[in-house]
Amino acid sequence: MSLLTVKNLSQTFIDKTLYEDANFVLNKEDHMGVTGQNGVGKSTLIKILTGEITQDEGEVKWQNKLHVGYLDQYAKLKAGIGIKEFLQTAFSDLFQKEKELNDLYVKYGENGDDSLLEKAGKIQTLLEEKEFYDIDTKIDRVATGLGLADLGYERDVAKLSGGQRSKLILAKLLLQNPDVLVLDEPTNYLDVNHIDWLADYLNDFEGAFIVVSHDYDFLGRITNCIIDIDFGTITRYSGDLKHALRQKEADRESYLKAYANQQRKIKKTEAYIRKNKAGSRSKSAKSREKQLAKMDILTPPQNNKKAHVVFPYVDTASNLLLQTQDLVIGYDQALVKSAFNFSVGNGEKVAVTGFNGIGKTTLLKTLLGKLKPIYGNFELSSTAELAYFQQDLVWPNKNMTPLQYLQEEFPRLRPRELRQALARMGLTAQQAMSPLRELSGGEQEKVKLAKMQFEPSNLLFLDEPTNHLDIATKDSLRKAIVEFKGGVIIVSHERDFFRGNWVDKTIDIEKMNNE
């Protein structure tokens, strides 16, 4: 019996049909990945499956008494609670049982009623079966694997960064050990080591899971089936990701041919009807009109325009754009044991690596002048012009449309120029006029890339620019970085993004800490 059955699912968003009459199942043994371009409705599907929103039509049926765990990136964290205390809430039902057990022992000490001991024995057996006394070990395993232990178990959860917060919520979900895991972009705030750990964890996971991710290297390591969203429907493929993508491409070519043939037939039939509706062949024309009305019209290919990323360049006579001298970074104290001594030349591409929280973003913010160095200094060329891509999806007002946001940022530019910039990122006219809060993560990232089209520079700072982006957009982004004539400092957790040996220099902060 399937754990999840989806029948005749239809959903529209704004003026766009995401899926129509879609069907798929999730079986007990399925490690399922969800693929598709930005904006096709992957996150919307997750929200439908978890009951966060109600579908327009169709049926979503989970097996009875199934514990479904959902990675909610927006869960509330209460101030004053430490990391370990928060993670212990994953076992709140067991801690409640322990309290009941202790209360029974206290009552037994007062009246010596043997029935109380019998009840206590049953609870004791339950706690042992649920491995209650190994909770600290379980927490250590997950917290260490995701890099939370390094932050200190007493750290107030309200003081965590966005990435640290996401990892904490993921850790709690894994500790709850549900029957089915539903994860939407779980690797966005994980570095390479933690992605490796999560991949191993999911491969060993005894239940089923559904994972949305644009990190195809990660998906390829953990999945045994794929559902892909395209052409307004959802198609299920068995087997690994590579097989699914090959089959999808073959299906896509067949569909496009069938769609083109049907469109030709429709136009030919419509022309015949117009020509003969009032003549001697009117009966034949009416017959064809009825046939046309009964025809199952194929969904037109969605207008998923590919993003064309370009970083405008400002010329500079300087061969050396940035030089650090014994630079020590941090807030109240140093984050990295060793000082930074490196340079960025014009045209040089520099990757910054290391696990989350080790100081990658702090380094960028220091070089941008947003944070003061703990010690040492750095020198920028007098002709250096900087541009910065910030990883967090933070907006002045999420009710603003992309066009309104760009108009506020660049009041002297004409709306037509701003619309063109958004269109070059693959955003439709409707998306340009929709509130930012209604756009997917990938579409919001494209708005940020559109903004950078109006920020000429010769030194780029890119902090996790691949988060949320689909494969086609990441390819365009990589091409834009390679072709950019200036210097680039980039942070990315995706191994696959650096393929092609285009990185000139790598600053491994983790290695620096171990020296």
N, C-alpha and C positions, 0 to 999 in steps of 0.2 A: 504493500500500500504506500502511495506517495505521501510524503510529509506535507507537501504544498501542491495544490492544483489551481492553476489559473486558466479560466475559460472565458473566451469571447471578450477579452479586456479591451476597452476603448477609452481613450483619454485625449482631451484637447487642452492646449495651453495658449492663452491669448487667442491668436488667429491660426494656430498651427495644430495639426493632428499629430500627436506623438505616436500613438499606436491605435490600430483599429482591428477589432475582432482577433486579438492575439491570444495564443494558447501556449502554455508550457507547464512542465511539472518539475518538482524538486524531489528526488528520491533520497532514501536514507544514506546511500553511499556517495552522494554527489558532493564534490568540491567544485562549486560553480562560480565561474567568472562572468561579469557583465561588461560587454564592450560596446563601443559606438562613439561617434563623434560628439564634440561638445554640443549641448543643446538638444540632443535627440530624446532626452527624457529618462536618463539612467537614475538620477537622484529622485526624480518624481516616482519612478517605479518602486524604489526602495521605500518611499514614504507611503505608497499605496499598500505595499506588502506588510508594513508595520502598523498600518491603521492610522497613520498621522494625517493622511488625507483620504477622501472617499473617491473612488473611481467614478467616471461618468457612466460607464456600462460594464457589465460582465461580473464574474464571480471570482473571488479570491478566498480559497478555503484551506485553512491549516488543519492538520490532524488534531483531534481533541487532546487536551491536557499536555500540549507540547510547550516546552519552555523555549521561547525565541528571544535571543539576546541581540539587541540593536545598539550599534555604536552611535550614540547621540553626541555629536560634537558640541552641542549647545546646552548640555546638562548644567544645572546650577551647582556651584561649589560654595559651601558655607564658610565664611571667614572664621578663623580661630581653630580650624581642624587641621591636624598634621597629615602628611601623606600616608603614613601607616594607619592612622585612625580611619582615614577615608577608605583605604583599601579593605580594612576589616569589615566595613559595612557590606561588602560582598557576601559575608557570612552572617548577616544579622539574625537570620532565623536560627542558626546554630547557637549563637551567643544567647539568644532568648531561651533556647532549650537548656543551656548550661545554667542560666539563672533559675529556671524551674527546678533543675536537679539540685542545686544548692538550697533552694527553699524547702524542697522535700526532706533533705537531710536535717535541716534546722528543725522542721516540724517533728521529724522522727525522734530527734534528741529531746524534744519537749514531751511527747506522749508515748513513744515506743510502739506506735502502730505499725505492724509488719506490712500492711498493705501499701504503706508509703514506700517501704524498701522495694517492693515489687515494681511500683511505678518508676522509682528511681533507676532500677535495673534496666528497664526497657529504654529509658532515655539514655542511660549510659551506653547501652548497646548501639543505639542510633548514632550517638556522637562518635563512637569508635568506627562504625561502618562508614560514616561520612568523613572520616579522617580529621575530626575536629582538632585533635591535639597536634596535628601537623600543619596547622594554618600558618604559623610563622614561617615555616619552610616554604610553603606554597607562595606566600607573599614575597619572600626573598627571591625566589626563582623568577617570578614574573617581573618584579621591580628591578632586579638586576638586569634581566634580559632586555628591558625597555629603557634602561638608563635612569630610572627614578631613584634607585638606591644611592647613586652618586650625589643626588641633591640633598640628601639627609632626610630621614624619616620624620623629623619634627618640623620640616619646612611647612609653613602655612599655605594651604592649597590656594588661598585667595591671592597669594603673591607670585604664583607661577605664571610664566609666559604662556602665550597662546599654544605654542608647540608642546610645552611641558604639560599643560592642562589636557590637551588631546591625548597624550600618552597615558596620563593618569586615568582618564575615563576608559581608554582601551584596556588598561591593566585590570581595572575593576571588572569589566565585562568578561575578560578571559578567566578571572578567578571565579566568577559565578558559574562557569562551566555549563552553559545552556545546551539544550539538545541541538539547536540550530543557531549559528552565528550569522548576523547580517551586518556587513562592514562596508561603509561608503568611504572610499579613498583612505584606508588606514595607514598608508605609508607616507602621507604628505608631510608629516613632521618627524619622520624617522630617518636616521642616518643609515649608512650602509650596514654597519654591524647589527643594528637593531632590526633592520629589514631582514637580514639573514636569520636572526633569532625568531622573528615572527613567522617567516616561511617554514622553518623547522617545526615550530609549534603547531601551525595549521596542518602541516603534513602528518603530524602525529595525532591530530584532533580526531576523536572517535565519532563525533557527530557530523552533521552536514553543515555546509556554510555557503553563503552567497556573498561575493566580494566584487565591488565596483572599484576598478583601478585603471588609470591611464599608464601605469608602470607595467609594460608588457613583459619585461624581464621577470618581475615579481609574479605576475599572473601565470606566466609560463611554467613557473616552478611549483605552483600550488594547486592547479586546477586539473580536473579530469573531464570537465564539460564546460561549455560556453553558451550563454544566451547573448545574441547580438541584436541590437536595435537599429533598424535601417528600413527605408521604404515604408515607414509607418506601421511596421509590424515587428514581432519578436521571434527570432529563429533560434532554435536550440540545436547545438552541435555536440556530438559525443567525441571524446578524445581530447588530446592536448591542444594548446592554443595554436601552434603552428598549423596543425591539421585543420582547425576551425577557420583560420584566416584564409587558407588555401581554398577551402570549400566555399567560404563566403564570397571570395573573388569570383569563383566559377558561377555561383548562384547569381551574383550581381550582374555578370555579363549576360546570363540567360534571361534575367528579368528585364534588363534594359532592351534586349532584342524583342522580347515579347511585348513590352510596353510600346516600343516604336511601331511594331507590326499592328498592334491594336489601334493605335492612334491613326495610322494610315487607313485602316479599315473603317474607322469611325468617320473620318473626313470624307472618304469616298461615299459612304452610305448617306451622310448628311447632304452631300452634293446631289446625289440621286434623288433624295426626298424633296429638296428645294426645286429641282428641275421638273419633277413629275407629279408634284402634289395636286396640281389643278388640271392636269392633262388627262389623256386617255389611259395613262398608266397610274392613275391616282390610287387604285386599289393596291397595286404592287408597292407604291410608295408608303401607303399606310401600313402595310404588312411589315415593311422594313423598319418603319418608325417604331412599331411595337417590339420588334426584335431588338432594336437599339435600346429601348427602355428597359428590357429585361437583361441586357448584357452586364456581366460582372466587370465593372470598370476597374482596371488596375490603378493603384495609387501612383501618382506621378512622383518621379525621383525628387527628393527634397532638395531645396536650393542651399546645400551645405557648401558655401563658398570657402575655398581654402584661404587661410590667412596669409598675407604677404608682409612679413615683418621686415622693417628697414630701420636701422639706427642712423639718423643723420649725423654727418661727421663735420667737425670744425677743424680746419687745418691748423697745424702747429709746427713751429720750427724745432721744437725740442725733441730730441731722441729719447730723453729720460723724463717720464711724466711724474713718477712717484718714487721716493726713496725713504725707507724707514731706518732709524738709527737707535738700536737698543730699545725698541718700543715695547713697553709693557702695558697691557690693556686690562680693564676690569671696571668695577664700580667702586665699592669701598675697599676692595683688596684685589690683588692680581688674580686673573682667571687662568693664566697660562704660566707655567714654571719658567720657560725660556723666553727671552726677549726676541722680538721680530727684527730681522735684518734682511730685507729683500727690496727689490726694485721692480718697477713696471715700466718697460720701454714702450715707445709708440709702436703700435701694431702687435704687441705681445699679449697673449692670452694666458691668464693665470687662474688656476683652479684652487679653491680653498676647501680642504676636506677635514673630517674629524666628526666625532659623535655629537649629537645634539646637546647643547648647553656647555660645550667646551670653549666657545668663544668666537665662532665664525661670524655671526651677526654683530657681535660686539666689536670685532676687528673692523668690519665695514663701517659701522657707525662712528668709530674713532677716526678713521681715515676721512670720513665725511665731515668731521668737526662737530658731530652731535654729542660725542662723549669726550671728556678730557683723558689724556693718557695718565696712567699711574706713574709712569717713569719713561724717560726717553722722549723721542719726538719723531716726526716725519716731515718731509718737505715735498711740496707739490711744485711742479713747474709753473712759472709765472703765466704761461699760456694754457695751462690745463683747464679744460671745461668739463665739469662732471655731470653725469646723469645717473639716477639711482632707481632701481626696481626693488620695491619693498615687498617682502613675501606675504605679509598679512593682508587680508581683504578688509581693510579699514577705510570707511568713507565718511566725509563730513556729514552726509545725510543719505541714508539708504533709500529714501523715498524719491531722491533725485533720479532723473533719467541719465544715461550716459552722455547724451547731448548737453543737458543742463550742467552736468559736472564739468565737461570740457569747456563750456562757455564761461563758467566761473573761473576756471584755471587760466583761460586765454581769452579775456574779454575783447581783445582787439581783433581776433580772428573772425572771419565770416562763418555763419552756420554751415554754409556749403562745404567749406574746407574741413570742418569738424566732422560732418557727415561722411565725407570721403575717407577720412582717416579711420573712422569706425568701419566703413565698408571694406577697406583694405584688410582689416582684421577678421573679415568674414562675418561681421554682424549685420543683420538685416535692418531695414528701415524701421520695422516694428520693434525690434530689440533696442534700437537707438532711442526709441521713445517710451520704453517700458521702465518702471522703477528698478533701480539696481538690485533691490532685495528680491525681485522676481527672476533675476538672471541666475543661471547656473554658475558654479565656481569657475569653470573654464571661460564662460562668457565674461565674467567680471575681470578675469586675468587679461582678456583681450582688450577690455577698456583701458586697463593700465598700460598695455603695450601701445595702444592708440595714442595715449597721452605722450609717450616717449617720442612719437614722431615729430613733436613740436619742441623737443628739447635737444638741440644740436650739442654734441659733445665730442671730446677726443679721449675720454676716460670713463668707461662704463662700470658701474657697480651693480651686479645682478645677484640678488639674494633669493635662491630657490625659485627661479622664474618658470620652472617646468611644472610646478604644482597645478593640478586640475586640467592641464592642457592635453588635448588629444594628440595622437601620433603625428598627424599631418601638420599641426601647428608647431609641435616640437621640432619637426624637421625644418620648417621655415625659420624658426627661432635659431636653431643651430647654424643654418646657412647665413643668417644675418650677422651672427657673432663672428663667424669665420671671415666673412667679407668686410666686416667693419675695419676701417683703416687705423683706428686708434687702439688704445690699450683697454683690456677687459679684465676685471676681477670677478669671478663667478663662483657662487656656492650652489651646489646641487647634490642631492643624495642619490641621483639616478646614474648608475654605472653606464647604462646604455647611451645616455646623452653624450658622453665623452668619447664615443667611438669615432674612429677616423684619425686619431693621433693629431688633432689640431691644437691640443693644449701644449703650450711651450714650457710651462712651469707649474708645479704643484706644491702648495704649502700644506703639509700634513700636520695640523695642530696636535693631533693625538700622538704622533711620533715625537714632536717637540716636547710633550709632557713626559715622555718615557725616557728621554735622553738624560 
